[in-house]
């Protein structure tokens, strides 16, 4: 992998992180457009990358961050449905006090987003084949 490809991954990761922070209020169609653009950039450069362990992890986590932007507009309303919200709140209540989102200053929305990001990152990292 050359420096241009590494720079593309780094810039895409930075853009995805900035977009997630900016979308901290609520996801909208612009977040979806930005996320889709970043996923397409990763797809274009991902075909050229080697499939080393660290690169697979880096690619998977950046890809998952961008996918959160794409699906966030559809997932966020689900968290707000009263029955889903009460189910998630009940699950959080059952956690030990140390792990509760409010104990560490995290909202339920952010907790769901983090869990989704981890799942997507693990799945994409496992599936990443690079240019092979």
PEZI-V431622 format. One record per residue. SS is DSSP state (h for helix, s for strand, l for the rest). OMEGA is omega in degrees with one decimal (NA if undefined). NEAR is the number of other C-alpha atoms within 8 Angstrom. Layout:
<<SS;OMEGA;NEAR> <SS;OMEGA;NEAR>>
This chain:
<<l;-178.7;7> <l;-177.1;5> <h;178.9;6> <h;178.4;6> <h;176.9;10> <h;178.2;9> <h;178.9;8> <h;177.9;10> <h;-179.7;12> <h;179.5;8> <h;178.6;8> <h;177.3;12> <h;179.3;10> <h;179.3;8> <h;177.9;9> <h;179.4;14> <h;178.2;9> <h;-179.8;8> <h;178.3;11> <h;178.5;10> <h;178.9;7> <h;-179.5;7> <l;-175.0;10> <l;177.0;7> <l;-179.7;5> <l;179.3;7> <l;175.3;12> <l;-175.3;8> <h;177.9;7> <h;175.5;6> <h;178.3;13> <h;179.1;14> <h;179.2;9> <h;179.8;11> <h;179.1;14> <h;177.2;12> <h;180.0;8> <h;177.6;12> <h;178.4;11> <h;176.1;8> <h;178.4;9> <h;178.9;13> <h;180.0;8> <h;-179.2;8> <h;-177.7;11> <h;179.4;10> <l;-175.8;9> <l;-172.3;9> <l;173.6;11> <l;-174.1;9> <l;176.1;11> <l;-177.5;6> <h;-179.3;6> <h;179.3;6> <h;177.4;10> <h;179.0;14> <h;179.8;10> <h;-179.6;8> <h;-178.7;12> <h;-178.2;15> <h;177.4;15> <h;178.4;13> <h;-179.6;12> <h;178.0;13> <h;179.4;13> <h;178.5;13> <h;175.5;11> <h;177.4;12> <h;-178.4;17> <h;-174.6;13> <h;-176.7;9> <h;-178.7;10> <h;177.7;14> <h;-177.6;7> <h;-175.6;8> <h;178.0;11> <h;178.2;8> <h;179.9;8> <h;-178.1;10> <h;176.7;8> <l;-174.3;8> <h;-177.7;7> <h;178.2;6> <h;179.7;10> <h;180.0;10> <h;176.5;8> <h;178.9;8> <h;178.7;9> <h;178.1;9> <h;177.5;8> <h;179.5;8> <h;178.1;9> <h;-177.7;8> <h;178.4;6> <l;172.2;9> <l;-175.4;7> <h;-177.5;6> <h;-176.0;7> <h;-177.8;8> <l;-177.8;11> <h;-178.5;11> <h;179.7;7> <h;-179.9;9> <h;175.0;8> <l;-178.9;6> <l;177.5;9> <l;178.4;8> <h;178.3;9> <h;-179.9;8> <h;177.7;8> <h;178.1;10> <h;178.3;8> <h;179.5;9> <h;-180.0;8> <h;177.6;8> <h;178.4;9> <h;180.0;12> <h;-179.5;10> <h;179.6;8> <h;-179.1;11> <h;179.8;14> <h;-179.5;10> <h;-178.3;9> <h;177.7;12> <h;-179.7;12> <h;-176.2;7> <h;-173.7;6> <l;178.8;9> <l;-178.6;7> <l;-177.6;11> <l;-176.2;9> <l;NA;6>>
